[in-house]
Amino acid sequence: MTDVLIVLTNLPDPAAAETLADRLIDARLAACVNILAPCRSVYRWQGAIERTAETPLLIKTTRAAYAALEAAIRAHHPYELPEIVAVPVQQGFTPYLAWVAGELAAGSAPTPPAA
C-alpha cells in the first residue's frame, strides 16, 4: 500500500470541474486532477429517482493531504451533498507515486517523470 489516494467527485458541468481542479492544484492539495468526459448519473435523492449530467474528477493526492482536500472540495462544491470518495492506491509506478507526494510537499516543484 502507498500513501497515494485517488479521490472521486462529480461536478455539475465542465466549467465547475475546471474551477475546482485549478483550486486544488493551486493549493497543492492535489498533484493531478483528471477532468473526465461528462457522464449520466442515476441516483435516488429526496425520494425521487434523478438522472443528471455530471463531470467526474479523478484527484491524485496523499493520505496526509486528504482532510484539507476534502475541506476544500466541500467549501467550493455547489452540491449540498457532494460525492467525495477516496480510494487507496495499492501499487503503482514508483517514480510517479514519488512525484505525486513531491507535488504536495510545501514549496516543492519536482519535475514529473518522463513518459
Buried (B, 14 or more C-beta within 10 A) or exposed (E): EBBBBBBBBBBBEEEBBBBBBEBBBEEBBBBBBEBBEBEEEEEEEEEEEEEEEBBBBBBBBBEEBBEBBBEBBEEBBEBEEBBBEBEEBEEBEEEBBBBBBBBBEEEEEEEEEEE
